[in-house]
Amino acid sequence: MDVFRKKAAGELDPELTRFRSGSIPRVLLWSKPLRRSYWNAAFSHVNKGQCPLQCEVIYDVEQRNTADAILINMSGTKDSETVNKSLWPRDPTQPWVMVTFETPLYSNNVYKTNYKNFNGFFNRTLTYRRDSDVVINHGFVVTKKESSILPRSWVIPPVTEVKNHTRKLAVAFISNCHALSNRLMYIRRVQEYAQVDVYGNCGSLKCGHSMYVEHRYNTTTDPCLKDAGEGYAFFFAFENNFCKDYLTEKLYNLLHYPIVPVVRGSANYYSLLPPNSFIDANNYSPKELAERLLYLEAHPKEYEKYFEWKNHYQPSTIGGERIMCHLCSRLHESEFYEHKVYEDFEDWFVSKSNCMAGIKL
């Protein structure tokens, strides 16, 4: 949101008006494999020119000299030599930006990346970490006043009134049944005391299909999300990894609806969400959480207090389609091109992520 505020106040860098390829910055995405459909979806708002500040993304390595920065996707990239073979010789005035949507805990298990091999390699980072140069936001919440500077398509007034008074207690959408956070085990324990319906590969209920960035779903019109948001009192937004700041679209997919999120992860939810807008499962045992949900279900006035924030705040409603707009905005700032190197990248990305596996219940 900071760059949106700067734009509204006219505080963006006035001297940064010329880029290598024209009036807007251009960025090259390097990814092996490319998965073009995935990246086209991730850059959806960029490609449509619908970000607050515009930029252009290209995929052809032969055009790398026309790019103002290069994004290097870490998924599937095991070492720096593979990157250098494609992009060498390196232009020292062209920032190399590491991009990943995954935690080092997950990536290490799947891709076996040698992170130490990337020490002194990257100039900038684009991750879910709040201390990244560019932050991947699957969603956000702003005040009603701040929402006036957002693109109109991002703003739909949240529903505050509960119309369905015969709703079920709780719902979860889970397709990764072996998450290191033990989220499924936690939910199974809750189910011993209260009803929690689980949709997806890990549950007995089915609705639609998996919802990732490439599926281009709309959180306000998708029938499965709509049924959940209107048919349940609580939804479980449990992350698959416990790593610093790690937060996915699960939390934001249903914020528009009159349903209360129950969160579990390592993100600082208290700084990201309005007061009394969620329930933090980290503070409860499975039995205690079940008791809390049942209590709120039986006391409507107490339950409805969890919607008071919607009178003062606005959740974003676009989801994954606008996930790269922050990159475009940062590319318009002169500070982004100043000299910087992650000398100990392994320490920054791995050690400082403070990941924990096998969380005990």
VEXDREN-2710 file (C-alpha; in Angstrom, 1 decimal):
% VEXDREN-2710
k/r/px/py/pz
1/MET/0.0/0.0/0.0
2/ASP/2.9/2.4/0.6
3/VAL/3.5/2.9/-3.1
4/PHE/-0.2/3.6/-3.7
5/ARG/-0.2/6.2/-1.1
6/LYS/2.9/7.8/-2.7
7/LYS/1.2/7.8/-6.1
8/ALA/-1.9/9.5/-4.7
9/ALA/0.3/12.1/-2.9
10/GLY/2.4/12.7/-6.0
11/GLU/5.6/11.5/-4.2
12/LEU/6.9/9.0/-6.8
13/ASP/10.3/9.6/-8.2
14/PRO/9.8/12.4/-10.9
15/GLU/13.3/11.9/-12.4
16/LEU/12.7/8.2/-13.2
17/THR/10.8/8.7/-16.4
18/ARG/13.0/6.9/-18.9
19/PHE/13.5/3.2/-19.1
20/ARG/15.5/0.9/-21.4
21/SER/12.5/0.1/-23.7
22/GLY/10.3/3.2/-23.4
23/SER/8.1/5.0/-21.0
24/ILE/7.4/2.1/-18.6
25/PRO/9.8/-0.4/-17.1
26/ARG/10.3/-3.8/-18.7
27/VAL/11.1/-7.0/-16.7
28/LEU/12.4/-10.3/-18.1
29/LEU/11.2/-13.5/-16.4
30/TRP/13.7/-16.4/-16.4
31/SER/12.2/-19.7/-15.4
32/LYS/13.0/-23.3/-16.0
33/PRO/10.6/-24.7/-16.8
34/LEU/8.6/-21.7/-18.0
35/ARG/5.0/-22.8/-17.3
36/ARG/3.7/-20.0/-19.4
37/SER/0.0/-20.4/-18.4
38/TYR/1.0/-20.0/-14.7
39/TRP/3.0/-16.8/-15.2
40/ASN/0.4/-15.3/-17.6
41/ALA/-2.1/-15.7/-14.8
42/ALA/0.3/-14.3/-12.2
43/PHE/1.0/-11.3/-14.4
44/SER/-2.7/-10.9/-15.4
45/HIS/-3.1/-7.4/-14.2
46/VAL/0.3/-6.4/-15.5
47/ASN/-0.5/-7.7/-19.0
48/LYS/-3.8/-5.9/-19.0
49/GLY/-2.4/-2.6/-17.9
50/GLN/-4.6/-2.7/-14.8
51/CYS/-2.0/-2.1/-12.1
52/PRO/-1.8/1.4/-10.4
53/LEU/1.6/1.8/-12.1
54/GLN/2.3/-0.1/-15.3
55/CYS/5.2/-2.2/-16.5
56/GLU/5.8/-4.9/-19.1
57/VAL/6.9/-8.5/-18.7
58/ILE/8.8/-10.5/-21.4
59/TYR/10.0/-14.1/-21.5
60/ASP/12.5/-14.1/-24.4
61/VAL/16.0/-14.3/-23.1
62/GLU/17.3/-12.9/-26.4
63/GLN/15.7/-9.6/-25.4
64/ARG/17.4/-9.4/-22.0
65/ASN/19.3/-6.3/-22.9
66/THR/16.0/-4.4/-23.2
67/ALA/14.9/-5.3/-19.7
68/ASP/15.3/-3.0/-16.7
69/ALA/15.4/-5.9/-14.4
70/ILE/15.5/-9.7/-14.5
71/LEU/13.3/-12.0/-12.4
72/ILE/14.8/-15.4/-11.7
73/ASN/12.3/-18.0/-10.6
74/MET/13.8/-20.3/-7.9
75/SER/11.3/-23.1/-8.4
76/GLY/13.2/-25.9/-10.0
77/THR/16.5/-24.0/-10.1
78/LYS/19.1/-26.0/-8.2
79/ASP/22.3/-23.8/-8.7
80/SER/23.5/-20.5/-10.0
81/GLU/25.4/-22.1/-12.9
82/THR/22.2/-23.0/-14.6
83/VAL/21.1/-19.3/-14.6
84/ASN/24.5/-18.0/-15.7
85/LYS/24.5/-20.3/-18.8
86/SER/21.3/-18.5/-20.0
87/LEU/21.9/-14.9/-18.9
88/TRP/25.7/-14.4/-19.1
89/PRO/27.4/-11.9/-19.6
90/ARG/25.8/-10.1/-16.7
91/ASP/24.9/-6.4/-16.9
92/PRO/25.8/-4.9/-13.5
93/THR/23.3/-2.1/-13.9
94/GLN/20.4/-4.6/-14.3
95/PRO/19.1/-5.9/-11.0
96/TRP/18.7/-9.7/-10.7
97/VAL/15.6/-10.4/-8.6
98/MET/15.0/-13.7/-7.0
99/VAL/11.3/-14.7/-7.0
100/THR/9.6/-17.6/-5.2
101/PHE/6.1/-18.2/-3.9
102/GLU/7.3/-21.1/-1.7
103/THR/9.0/-21.4/1.6
104/PRO/12.6/-22.7/1.8
105/LEU/11.3/-25.7/3.8
106/TYR/9.0/-26.7/0.9
107/SER/11.5/-25.9/-1.8
108/ASN/14.3/-27.8/-0.2
109/ASN/12.2/-30.9/0.0
110/VAL/11.0/-30.7/-3.6
111/TYR/13.7/-29.0/-5.6
112/LYS/16.9/-29.7/-3.5
113/THR/18.2/-26.2/-4.2
114/ASN/21.7/-25.4/-3.1
115/TYR/21.0/-21.9/-1.5
116/LYS/24.6/-21.3/-0.5
117/ASN/25.4/-21.5/-4.2
118/PHE/23.4/-18.3/-4.6
119/ASN/25.4/-16.2/-2.0
120/GLY/26.3/-12.9/-3.6
121/PHE/24.1/-13.6/-6.6
122/PHE/20.9/-11.6/-6.2
123/ASN/20.4/-7.8/-6.0
124/ARG/16.7/-7.9/-5.0
125/THR/14.1/-10.4/-3.7
126/LEU/10.4/-11.0/-4.5
127/THR/8.9/-13.3/-1.9
128/TYR/6.1/-13.6/0.7
129/ARG/8.6/-12.2/3.3
130/ARG/7.7/-8.8/4.6
131/ASP/11.4/-7.8/4.4
132/SER/11.6/-8.6/0.7
133/ASP/12.4/-5.8/-1.7
134/VAL/9.0/-6.7/-3.4
135/VAL/6.4/-8.4/-1.3
136/ILE/4.0/-11.0/-2.7
137/ASN/0.6/-10.1/-1.4
138/HIS/-2.2/-12.5/-2.0
139/GLY/-4.5/-9.9/-0.5
140/PHE/-4.7/-7.1/2.0
141/VAL/-7.0/-5.0/4.1
142/VAL/-7.0/-1.2/4.2
143/THR/-9.1/1.5/5.8
144/LYS/-12.2/2.7/4.0
145/LYS/-10.4/6.0/3.3
146/GLU/-7.3/4.2/1.9
147/SER/-9.6/2.2/-0.4
148/SER/-10.3/5.3/-2.4
149/ILE/-6.8/5.2/-4.0
150/LEU/-7.2/1.5/-5.2
151/PRO/-8.4/0.6/-8.6
152/ARG/-12.2/0.4/-8.6
153/SER/-12.1/-3.3/-9.6
154/TRP/-10.3/-4.2/-6.4
155/VAL/-13.0/-2.7/-4.2
156/ILE/-16.3/-4.4/-3.4
157/PRO/-18.0/-3.6/-0.1
158/PRO/-17.7/-6.6/2.2
159/VAL/-20.9/-8.3/3.2
160/THR/-21.7/-7.7/6.9
161/GLU/-25.1/-9.2/7.3
162/VAL/-25.6/-12.9/7.9
163/LYS/-28.6/-13.9/5.8
164/ASN/-28.4/-17.7/6.2
165/HIS/-29.2/-18.5/9.9
166/THR/-29.0/-22.2/9.4
167/ARG/-25.3/-22.3/8.5
168/LYS/-23.0/-25.2/9.4
169/LEU/-20.2/-24.5/11.8
170/ALA/-16.8/-24.6/10.0
171/VAL/-15.2/-25.4/6.6
172/ALA/-11.7/-26.0/5.2
173/PHE/-10.4/-26.4/1.7
174/ILE/-7.3/-28.6/1.8
175/SER/-5.6/-30.5/-1.1
176/ASN/-2.0/-31.0/0.4
177/CYS/-2.6/-33.8/2.9
178/HIS/1.0/-34.1/4.1
179/ALA/1.7/-30.5/5.1
180/LEU/4.6/-30.0/7.4
181/SER/2.4/-27.8/9.7
182/ASN/0.3/-30.9/10.6
183/ARG/-2.8/-28.8/9.8
184/LEU/-4.9/-31.8/8.8
185/MET/-4.1/-33.6/12.0
186/TYR/-5.1/-30.5/14.0
187/ILE/-8.4/-30.4/12.1
188/ARG/-9.0/-34.1/12.7
189/ARG/-8.6/-33.4/16.4
190/VAL/-11.1/-30.5/16.3
191/GLN/-13.6/-32.8/14.5
192/GLU/-13.7/-35.0/17.6
193/TYR/-15.6/-32.2/19.3
194/ALA/-17.2/-30.1/16.6
195/GLN/-18.2/-30.3/12.9
196/VAL/-15.6/-29.2/10.4
197/ASP/-16.4/-30.0/6.7
198/VAL/-13.2/-30.6/4.7
199/TYR/-13.3/-30.1/0.9
200/GLY/-10.5/-31.1/-1.5
201/ASN/-8.2/-34.0/-1.8
202/CYS/-7.9/-34.4/2.0
203/GLY/-11.7/-34.4/2.7
204/SER/-14.8/-36.4/1.8
205/LEU/-16.5/-33.4/0.2
206/LYS/-15.9/-32.0/-3.3
207/CYS/-16.7/-28.7/-5.0
208/GLY/-15.1/-27.3/-8.2
209/HIS/-11.4/-27.7/-8.6
210/SER/-8.2/-26.6/-6.9
211/MET/-7.7/-22.8/-6.8
212/TYR/-4.3/-21.6/-7.7
213/VAL/-3.1/-18.4/-9.4
214/GLU/-3.3/-20.0/-12.9
215/HIS/-7.0/-20.9/-12.4
216/ARG/-7.9/-17.1/-12.5
217/TYR/-10.8/-17.5/-10.1
218/ASN/-12.8/-14.6/-8.8
219/THR/-13.3/-14.7/-5.0
220/THR/-16.6/-12.8/-5.2
221/THR/-18.3/-15.0/-7.9
222/ASP/-16.7/-18.5/-7.5
223/PRO/-19.7/-20.8/-6.6
224/CYS/-17.7/-22.9/-4.2
225/LEU/-16.3/-19.9/-2.3
226/LYS/-19.7/-18.3/-2.3
227/ASP/-21.4/-21.4/-0.9
228/ALA/-18.7/-21.6/1.8
229/GLY/-18.8/-17.9/2.7
230/GLU/-22.6/-17.9/3.0
231/GLY/-23.1/-21.4/4.4
232/TYR/-20.6/-21.6/7.2
233/ALA/-19.9/-19.6/10.3
234/PHE/-16.1/-20.1/10.3
235/PHE/-13.4/-21.1/7.7
236/PHE/-10.0/-22.6/8.5
237/ALA/-7.2/-20.7/6.8
238/PHE/-4.4/-23.1/7.9
239/GLU/-1.0/-22.7/6.2
240/ASN/1.0/-25.8/5.0
241/ASN/4.3/-24.4/6.5
242/PHE/5.3/-22.5/9.6
243/CYS/7.8/-20.0/8.2
244/LYS/8.3/-16.3/9.0
245/ASP/5.6/-14.2/7.2
246/TYR/4.3/-17.1/5.1
247/LEU/0.8/-16.5/4.1
248/THR/-1.2/-17.7/1.1
249/GLU/-4.5/-16.9/-0.6
250/LYS/-6.5/-19.0/1.9
251/LEU/-6.8/-16.2/4.3
252/TYR/-8.1/-13.6/1.8
253/ASN/-10.4/-15.7/-0.4
254/LEU/-13.3/-15.5/2.0
255/LEU/-12.8/-12.1/3.8
256/HIS/-15.5/-10.5/1.6
257/TYR/-18.1/-12.8/3.0
258/PRO/-19.9/-12.8/6.4
259/ILE/-17.7/-15.7/7.8
260/VAL/-15.0/-15.6/10.4
261/PRO/-11.4/-16.8/9.5
262/VAL/-9.6/-19.2/11.9
263/VAL/-5.9/-18.8/11.2
264/ARG/-2.9/-21.0/11.9
265/GLY/0.6/-20.1/10.7
266/SER/3.7/-18.0/11.4
267/ALA/2.4/-14.7/9.8
268/ASN/1.9/-11.7/12.1
269/TYR/-1.9/-11.8/11.7
270/TYR/-2.3/-9.0/14.2
271/SER/-0.5/-6.6/12.0
272/LEU/-2.2/-7.7/8.8
273/LEU/-5.8/-7.9/9.9
274/PRO/-8.1/-5.5/11.8
275/PRO/-8.7/-6.1/15.5
276/ASN/-11.2/-8.8/16.5
277/SER/-11.6/-9.9/12.8
278/PHE/-10.2/-13.5/13.2
279/ILE/-9.5/-16.3/15.6
280/ASP/-5.9/-17.4/16.1
281/ALA/-5.8/-21.2/16.4
282/ASN/-2.2/-20.9/17.6
283/ASN/-3.7/-19.8/21.0
284/TYR/-5.8/-22.9/21.4
285/SER/-5.6/-26.6/21.6
286/PRO/-7.9/-28.4/19.2
287/LYS/-10.4/-29.1/22.0
288/GLU/-10.3/-25.5/23.2
289/LEU/-10.8/-24.2/19.7
290/ALA/-13.8/-26.4/19.2
291/GLU/-15.3/-25.1/22.4
292/ARG/-14.7/-21.5/21.4
293/LEU/-16.4/-22.0/18.0
294/LEU/-19.4/-23.7/19.6
295/TYR/-19.7/-21.0/22.2
296/LEU/-19.8/-18.3/19.5
297/GLU/-22.3/-20.3/17.5
298/ALA/-24.5/-20.4/20.6
299/HIS/-24.1/-16.7/21.3
300/PRO/-24.9/-14.7/18.1
301/LYS/-24.2/-11.3/19.6
302/GLU/-20.7/-12.3/20.5
303/TYR/-20.2/-13.9/17.1
304/GLU/-21.4/-10.8/15.3
305/LYS/-18.7/-8.7/17.0
306/TYR/-16.3/-10.3/14.6
307/PHE/-17.9/-8.4/11.7
308/GLU/-17.7/-4.9/13.2
309/TRP/-14.3/-4.3/11.4
310/LYS/-16.1/-4.4/8.1
311/ASN/-17.7/-1.0/8.9
312/HIS/-14.2/0.6/8.9
313/TYR/-12.0/-1.5/6.6
314/GLN/-12.0/-2.8/3.1
315/PRO/-10.5/-6.2/2.0
316/SER/-9.1/-6.6/-1.5
317/THR/-11.2/-8.8/-3.7
318/ILE/-9.0/-9.6/-6.8
319/GLY/-6.8/-12.3/-5.3
320/GLY/-3.9/-13.8/-7.3
321/GLU/-4.6/-11.8/-10.5
322/ARG/-3.0/-8.6/-9.1
323/ILE/-0.2/-10.4/-7.3
324/MET/2.6/-8.8/-9.3
325/CYS/1.4/-5.2/-9.3
326/HIS/3.7/-4.4/-6.4
327/LEU/6.6/-5.3/-8.6
328/CYS/5.5/-2.8/-11.3
329/SER/5.3/-0.1/-8.7
330/ARG/8.8/-0.8/-7.3
331/LEU/10.2/-0.8/-10.8
332/HIS/9.2/2.9/-11.0
333/GLU/11.3/3.8/-7.9
334/SER/14.9/4.9/-8.4
335/GLU/15.9/3.2/-5.1
336/PHE/15.2/-0.2/-6.7
337/TYR/18.2/0.2/-9.0
338/GLU/20.7/1.3/-6.4
339/HIS/23.5/-1.1/-5.6
340/LYS/22.6/-4.0/-3.3
341/VAL/23.7/-7.6/-3.0
342/TYR/22.5/-10.4/-0.8
343/GLU/26.0/-11.6/0.1
344/ASP/24.7/-14.4/2.4
345/PHE/21.6/-15.3/0.6
346/GLU/21.3/-18.7/2.4
347/ASP/21.2/-17.0/5.7
348/TRP/18.6/-14.4/4.7
349/PHE/16.3/-16.9/2.9
350/VAL/16.8/-20.1/4.9
351/SER/18.0/-19.2/8.4
352/LYS/16.1/-16.0/8.8
353/SER/12.8/-17.7/7.6
354/ASN/12.7/-19.5/11.0
355/CYS/10.9/-22.4/9.5
356/MET/9.6/-25.2/11.8
357/ALA/8.6/-28.6/10.7
358/GLY/6.4/-31.1/12.4
359/ILE/4.6/-28.7/14.7
360/LYS/3.3/-30.6/17.8
361/LEU/-0.3/-30.2/18.8
END
